Amino acid sequence: MENSYIANALEVIGDKNVLVNLAAKRASQINKGDHPLIDTPRDAHNRPLVLSTLEIALIEIAEGKVTFEHIEA
């Protein structure tokens, strides 16, 4: 996994604990059949990159396609 996926998502979320939970939840949803909210990134030769569901989740978060709502207890 590229560190840039984590860094970019962390810039959007701001809290590493929230990021871990959000990314894990979204990756689980994708594993269970949800469709990714991003187009598959491609390499320099226009071949699709093979990404894990966690990498897809982090990219979605970084692009603002997955968000969360903080609820006060």
Z-matrix of the N, CA and C atoms (Angstrom, degrees):
N
C 1 1.443
C 2 1.524 1 108.46
N 3 1.298 2 115.35 1 138.83
C 4 1.458 3 120.31 2 178.36
C 5 1.530 4 109.94 3 -78.96
N 6 1.321 5 115.45 4 135.29
C 7 1.468 6 119.98 5 177.43
C 8 1.517 7 111.92 6 -62.73
N 9 1.338 8 116.36 7 -24.49
C 10 1.461 9 119.41 8 -179.04
C 11 1.527 10 111.34 9 -64.05
N 12 1.339 11 118.02 10 -31.48
C 13 1.461 12 120.28 11 177.56
C 14 1.527 13 109.88 12 -61.32
N 15 1.322 14 116.06 13 -44.59
C 16 1.463 15 121.03 14 -179.52
C 17 1.524 16 110.22 15 -67.72
N 18 1.324 17 116.61 16 -47.24
C 19 1.467 18 120.95 17 -178.07
C 20 1.524 19 111.45 18 -60.65
N 21 1.324 20 117.11 19 -43.41
C 22 1.464 21 120.53 20 -179.17
C 23 1.525 22 111.44 21 -65.97
N 24 1.321 23 116.75 22 -41.69
C 25 1.465 24 120.13 23 179.06
C 26 1.526 25 110.90 24 -67.95
N 27 1.327 26 116.95 25 -37.66
C 28 1.461 27 120.96 26 179.86
C 29 1.524 28 111.39 27 -66.08
N 30 1.328 29 117.53 28 -33.07
C 31 1.471 30 120.64 29 175.85
C 32 1.524 31 110.52 30 -61.36
N 33 1.317 32 116.87 31 -36.35
C 34 1.461 33 121.25 32 -178.27
C 35 1.529 34 111.11 33 -77.14
N 36 1.327 35 117.33 34 -45.08
C 37 1.467 36 121.81 35 -174.77
C 38 1.522 37 112.02 36 -83.07
N 39 1.324 38 117.27 37 -43.32
C 40 1.455 39 120.90 38 176.12
C 41 1.517 40 116.53 39 88.11
N 42 1.312 41 118.63 40 -19.45
C 43 1.467 42 122.23 41 -178.58
C 44 1.525 43 107.93 42 -127.42
N 45 1.333 44 116.03 43 118.32
C 46 1.470 45 119.21 44 -174.85
C 47 1.521 46 112.46 45 -63.95
N 48 1.327 47 117.98 46 -31.93
C 49 1.467 48 120.32 47 178.89
C 50 1.524 49 111.44 48 -67.75
N 51 1.310 50 116.46 49 -41.63
C 52 1.461 51 120.94 50 176.86
C 53 1.526 52 109.50 51 -65.98
N 54 1.322 53 116.72 52 -41.48
C 55 1.462 54 120.65 53 179.73
C 56 1.524 55 111.29 54 -59.86
N 57 1.319 56 117.18 55 -45.02
C 58 1.471 57 120.68 56 179.73
C 59 1.523 58 110.28 57 -58.42
N 60 1.318 59 116.82 58 -47.99
C 61 1.465 60 120.52 59 -178.60
C 62 1.521 61 112.47 60 -66.50
N 63 1.317 62 116.94 61 -42.34
C 64 1.460 63 121.24 62 -179.24
C 65 1.525 64 111.08 63 -66.17
N 66 1.326 65 116.84 64 -45.33
C 67 1.467 66 120.75 65 -179.72
C 68 1.528 67 111.19 66 -65.23
N 69 1.323 68 116.88 67 -40.70
C 70 1.470 69 120.28 68 179.00
C 71 1.525 70 110.90 69 -64.33
N 72 1.321 71 116.69 70 -42.70
C 73 1.463 72 120.96 71 179.61
C 74 1.525 73 110.68 72 -63.69
N 75 1.327 74 116.89 73 -44.97
C 76 1.467 75 120.15 74 -179.03
C 77 1.527 76 110.88 75 -67.40
N 78 1.329 77 117.83 76 -40.87
C 79 1.465 78 121.08 77 178.04
C 80 1.526 79 109.93 78 -61.17
N 81 1.323 80 116.90 79 -39.32
C 82 1.462 81 121.28 80 177.73
C 83 1.527 82 110.78 81 -63.39
N 84 1.324 83 117.05 82 -41.62
C 85 1.463 84 120.76 83 178.20
C 86 1.527 85 110.91 84 -61.50
N 87 1.325 86 116.85 85 -42.01
C 88 1.466 87 120.98 86 178.87
C 89 1.529 88 109.73 87 -65.24
N 90 1.331 89 116.61 88 -42.67
C 91 1.468 90 120.49 89 177.77
C 92 1.521 91 112.02 90 -59.26
N 93 1.327 92 116.48 91 -31.67
C 94 1.466 93 121.06 92 -178.36
C 95 1.527 94 112.53 93 -86.35
N 96 1.331 95 117.54 94 1.12
C 97 1.455 96 119.82 95 173.90
C 98 1.511 97 117.22 96 120.90
N 99 1.329 98 118.81 97 -7.44
C 100 1.467 99 119.31 98 176.34
C 101 1.524 100 109.64 99 -63.00
N 102 1.315 101 115.63 100 143.89
C 103 1.456 102 120.10 101 178.91
C 104 1.526 103 110.01 102 -80.87
N 105 1.326 104 117.23 103 141.44
C 106 1.466 105 119.92 104 175.54
C 107 1.526 106 110.75 105 -60.25
N 108 1.315 107 115.71 106 147.80
C 109 1.461 108 121.96 107 179.96
C 110 1.524 109 112.31 108 -92.30
N 111 1.327 110 116.37 109 5.60
C 112 1.466 111 121.43 110 -179.60
C 113 1.520 112 109.21 111 -122.70
N 114 1.320 113 115.81 112 156.40
C 115 1.457 114 120.57 113 169.95
C 116 1.517 115 107.85 114 -77.60
N 117 1.324 116 116.71 115 148.44
C 118 1.457 117 120.68 116 -179.48
C 119 1.523 118 109.86 117 -65.12
N 120 1.335 119 117.26 118 122.51
C 121 1.469 120 119.29 119 176.39
C 122 1.528 121 110.62 120 -62.03
N 123 1.322 122 116.19 121 152.56
C 124 1.463 123 121.17 122 -178.43
C 125 1.520 124 110.24 123 -123.42
N 126 1.333 125 115.28 124 154.19
C 127 1.463 126 120.42 125 179.11
C 128 1.527 127 110.31 126 -85.30
N 129 1.318 128 116.90 127 -173.85
C 130 1.465 129 122.47 128 -177.00
C 131 1.530 130 112.36 129 -63.35
N 132 1.323 131 117.38 130 -21.50
C 133 1.466 132 121.99 131 179.98
C 134 1.524 133 111.89 132 -100.04
N 135 1.332 134 116.22 133 15.47
C 136 1.462 135 124.46 134 178.74
C 137 1.527 136 113.23 135 64.62
N 138 1.323 137 116.99 136 24.34
C 139 1.462 138 121.22 137 174.83
C 140 1.524 139 108.36 138 -91.89
N 141 1.341 140 117.55 139 139.13
C 142 1.466 141 118.87 140 178.96
C 143 1.526 142 111.42 141 -65.25
N 144 1.328 143 115.69 142 137.87
C 145 1.460 144 120.67 143 175.99
C 146 1.524 145 109.28 144 -78.54
N 147 1.309 146 116.34 145 145.04
C 148 1.459 147 121.16 146 175.88
C 149 1.524 148 106.89 147 -92.05
N 150 1.323 149 116.07 148 116.24
C 151 1.461 150 121.87 149 -177.28
C 152 1.522 151 110.28 150 -119.37
N 153 1.316 152 115.87 151 147.44
C 154 1.464 153 120.21 152 173.52
C 155 1.529 154 108.48 153 -75.93
N 156 1.322 155 115.94 154 164.42
C 157 1.463 156 118.93 155 177.99
C 158 1.525 157 111.10 156 -63.99
N 159 1.323 158 117.46 157 -30.92
C 160 1.463 159 120.34 158 177.18
C 161 1.526 160 110.74 159 -67.66
N 162 1.326 161 117.19 160 -41.32
C 163 1.465 162 120.04 161 177.39
C 164 1.523 163 110.51 162 -63.20
N 165 1.323 164 116.72 163 -41.80
C 166 1.466 165 120.49 164 177.34
C 167 1.527 166 109.90 165 -60.81
N 168 1.325 167 116.96 166 -44.98
C 169 1.467 168 121.12 167 179.47
C 170 1.524 169 111.22 168 -59.96
N 171 1.329 170 117.23 169 -43.80
C 172 1.466 171 120.65 170 -180.00
C 173 1.528 172 111.48 171 -64.20
N 174 1.323 173 117.36 172 -39.40
C 175 1.468 174 120.37 173 177.59
C 176 1.525 175 109.73 174 -65.33
N 177 1.324 176 117.13 175 -43.57
C 178 1.467 177 120.63 176 178.02
C 179 1.525 178 111.06 177 -58.78
N 180 1.318 179 116.55 178 -42.81
C 181 1.468 180 121.03 179 178.95
C 182 1.524 181 110.19 180 -64.44
N 183 1.318 182 117.16 181 -45.81
C 184 1.467 183 121.66 182 -179.33
C 185 1.525 184 111.59 183 -61.59
N 186 1.331 185 116.77 184 -33.53
C 187 1.467 186 120.94 185 179.79
C 188 1.530 187 112.57 186 -85.66
N 189 1.334 188 117.37 187 0.69
C 190 1.457 189 120.94 188 178.01
C 191 1.517 190 114.51 189 77.62
N 192 1.324 191 117.29 190 15.84
C 193 1.461 192 120.89 191 -178.74
C 194 1.525 193 112.52 192 -87.65
N 195 1.326 194 116.75 193 -12.96
C 196 1.463 195 122.74 194 174.81
C 197 1.520 196 106.58 195 -128.03
N 198 1.313 197 116.18 196 126.19
C 199 1.460 198 120.63 197 -178.85
C 200 1.525 199 109.64 198 -129.52
N 201 1.312 200 116.04 199 178.37
C 202 1.453 201 121.34 200 177.36
C 203 1.518 202 108.62 201 -141.80
N 204 1.312 203 114.55 202 162.13
C 205 1.458 204 120.74 203 176.11
C 206 1.518 205 107.69 204 -119.97
N 207 1.322 206 116.36 205 124.80
C 208 1.460 207 121.29 206 178.94
C 209 1.522 208 108.31 207 -84.01
N 210 1.332 209 115.72 208 122.52
C 211 1.463 210 121.26 209 -179.66
C 212 1.522 211 108.52 210 -110.43
N 213 1.321 212 116.15 211 124.23
C 214 1.463 213 121.28 212 178.03
C 215 1.522 214 109.28 213 -72.19
N 216 1.314 215 116.16 214 138.18
C 217 1.474 216 120.38 215 -179.70
C 218 1.511 217 110.87 216 -84.21
